[in-house]
Amino acid sequence: MPALLTHGCCTTSNSHWNQALARVLSIDYGKRRTGLAVTDPCQIIAGGLATVDTRDLLKYLVEYTRREPVERFVVGLPKQTNGLDSENLPRVQAFVAQLQKTLPDIPVEWWDERYTSVLAHRTMLDSGIGRKARQNKALVDEISATIILQGWMERGIS
């Protein structure tokens, strides 16, 4: 039996690389802008991807999935702090229905997005980002998507 070597998440046997894992992409859907984050192909690290004008979001995701394999989408579930649905939920649900129709082979999971904006602002403050940069709503959206994805990734870790 040939030796099995590992390199990151990829394995090789007989000098042929097996296909790397696909990425997981999170979506912090907003009325005007949508923050996106993505894992590395090994699904170890979550990082900000982009903030996209919501009107262009579906087109962006279709183009992205043509370039990069995506295993699943994780969509922030907009709830109020008291657990009730937020006013944004119907818009997010309508988008997810459109996403599932357009990219039916990529499953969608929901993840509670409560407090992600607060955590994003706190992250920006703690990292020393200047006052003007902290007012960049697109950056807040991207960091929020990263927090959603990180939470989803940590769901099974205790």
C-alpha positions as CSV (number, residue, x, y, z in Angstrom):
1,M,0.0,0.0,0.0
2,P,1.5,3.4,-1.0
3,A,2.3,5.9,1.8
4,L,-0.3,8.6,2.4
5,L,1.2,12.1,2.8
6,T,-0.8,15.1,4.0
7,H,-0.3,18.7,3.1
8,G,-2.8,21.0,4.8
9,C,-6.3,19.5,4.1
10,C,-5.1,17.8,0.9
11,T,-3.8,14.3,0.8
12,T,-1.8,12.6,-1.8
13,S,-1.2,9.0,-2.7
14,N,0.8,7.9,-5.7
15,S,1.7,11.6,-6.4
16,H,-2.0,12.6,-7.2
17,W,-3.6,15.3,-5.1
18,N,-7.1,14.6,-4.0
19,Q,-9.6,17.4,-4.4
20,A,-9.4,20.0,-1.6
21,L,-12.4,20.6,0.5
22,A,-14.8,23.2,-0.7
23,R,-15.3,26.5,1.1
24,V,-18.2,27.6,3.3
25,L,-19.5,31.1,2.6
26,S,-21.5,33.1,5.0
27,I,-23.9,35.9,4.2
28,D,-24.9,38.8,6.4
29,Y,-27.8,40.0,4.3
30,G,-28.7,43.7,4.5
31,K,-31.3,45.8,2.7
32,R,-28.6,47.9,1.0
33,R,-25.3,46.0,1.5
34,T,-24.4,42.4,2.3
35,G,-21.3,41.3,4.0
36,L,-19.7,38.0,2.9
37,A,-17.1,35.8,4.6
38,V,-15.5,32.6,3.5
39,T,-13.5,29.7,4.9
40,D,-10.2,28.6,3.5
41,P,-10.5,25.4,1.4
42,C,-9.6,23.3,4.5
43,Q,-12.4,25.0,6.5
44,I,-10.1,26.0,9.3
45,I,-10.1,29.8,9.1
46,A,-12.9,32.2,8.4
47,G,-12.1,35.5,6.7
48,G,-13.9,38.5,5.3
49,L,-14.5,38.2,1.5
50,A,-16.4,41.3,0.5
51,T,-19.3,43.6,1.0
52,V,-21.6,43.6,-2.0
53,D,-24.5,45.9,-3.0
54,T,-27.4,43.7,-2.2
55,R,-28.9,44.3,-5.7
56,D,-25.8,42.6,-7.1
57,L,-25.5,39.8,-4.5
58,L,-27.0,36.8,-6.5
59,K,-24.9,37.6,-9.5
60,Y,-21.8,37.9,-7.3
61,L,-22.4,34.5,-5.7
62,V,-23.0,32.8,-9.0
63,E,-19.7,34.2,-10.3
64,Y,-17.9,33.3,-7.1
65,T,-19.1,29.7,-7.1
66,R,-17.9,29.3,-10.7
67,R,-14.4,30.2,-9.6
68,E,-14.3,28.5,-6.2
69,P,-16.0,25.4,-5.0
70,V,-18.5,26.2,-2.2
71,E,-19.9,23.4,0.0
72,R,-22.6,25.4,1.6
73,F,-23.9,28.9,2.4
74,V,-24.4,30.0,6.0
75,V,-27.0,32.8,6.2
76,G,-27.4,35.1,9.2
77,L,-30.9,34.6,10.7
78,P,-32.1,38.1,11.7
79,K,-33.7,38.0,15.1
80,Q,-34.3,40.7,17.6
81,T,-32.6,40.5,21.0
82,N,-35.9,39.2,22.5
83,G,-35.9,36.3,20.0
84,L,-38.7,37.7,17.7
85,D,-38.2,37.9,14.0
86,S,-36.6,41.1,12.8
87,E,-38.1,43.3,10.1
88,N,-35.4,42.1,7.7
89,L,-36.3,38.4,8.0
90,P,-38.9,38.4,5.1
91,R,-36.3,40.0,2.8
92,V,-33.6,37.4,3.8
93,Q,-36.1,34.5,3.4
94,A,-37.0,35.8,-0.1
95,F,-33.3,36.1,-1.1
96,V,-32.6,32.5,0.3
97,A,-35.5,31.1,-1.8
98,Q,-34.0,32.8,-4.9
99,L,-30.5,31.6,-4.0
100,Q,-31.7,28.0,-3.6
101,K,-33.5,28.2,-6.9
102,T,-30.4,29.6,-8.7
103,L,-27.8,27.4,-7.0
104,P,-29.8,24.3,-5.9
105,D,-26.8,22.0,-5.4
106,I,-25.4,24.2,-2.6
107,P,-27.2,23.8,0.7
108,V,-28.1,26.7,2.9
109,E,-28.0,26.8,6.7
110,W,-29.2,29.5,9.0
111,W,-27.2,30.9,11.9
112,D,-28.3,33.3,14.6
113,E,-26.9,36.7,13.8
114,R,-28.0,38.5,17.0
115,Y,-25.2,40.8,18.4
116,T,-22.9,40.3,15.3
117,S,-22.9,44.1,14.6
118,V,-22.1,44.8,18.2
119,L,-19.3,42.3,18.1
120,A,-18.1,43.7,14.8
121,H,-17.8,47.2,16.3
122,R,-16.1,45.8,19.4
123,T,-13.6,43.8,17.2
124,M,-12.8,47.0,15.3
125,L,-12.3,49.0,18.5
126,D,-10.2,46.2,20.1
127,S,-8.0,45.9,17.0
128,G,-7.1,49.6,17.0
129,I,-8.9,50.5,13.8
130,G,-9.2,54.3,13.6
131,R,-12.4,56.2,14.2
132,K,-13.0,57.0,10.6
133,A,-12.5,53.3,9.5
134,R,-14.9,52.2,12.2
135,Q,-17.6,54.3,10.6
136,N,-17.3,52.2,7.4
137,K,-20.5,50.3,7.3
138,A,-19.3,48.0,4.6
139,L,-16.4,46.9,6.8
140,V,-18.9,46.3,9.7
141,D,-21.0,44.1,7.4
142,E,-17.9,42.0,6.3
143,I,-16.8,41.6,9.9
144,S,-20.3,40.6,10.9
145,A,-20.3,37.9,8.2
146,T,-17.0,36.7,9.5
147,I,-18.4,36.4,13.0
148,I,-21.4,34.5,11.7
149,L,-19.1,32.1,9.9
150,Q,-16.8,31.7,12.9
151,G,-19.7,30.9,15.1
152,W,-21.0,28.3,12.6
153,M,-17.5,26.7,12.4
154,E,-17.2,26.5,16.2
155,R,-20.7,25.0,16.7
156,G,-19.3,21.5,17.2
157,I,-16.3,22.5,19.3
158,S,-16.7,22.3,23.1
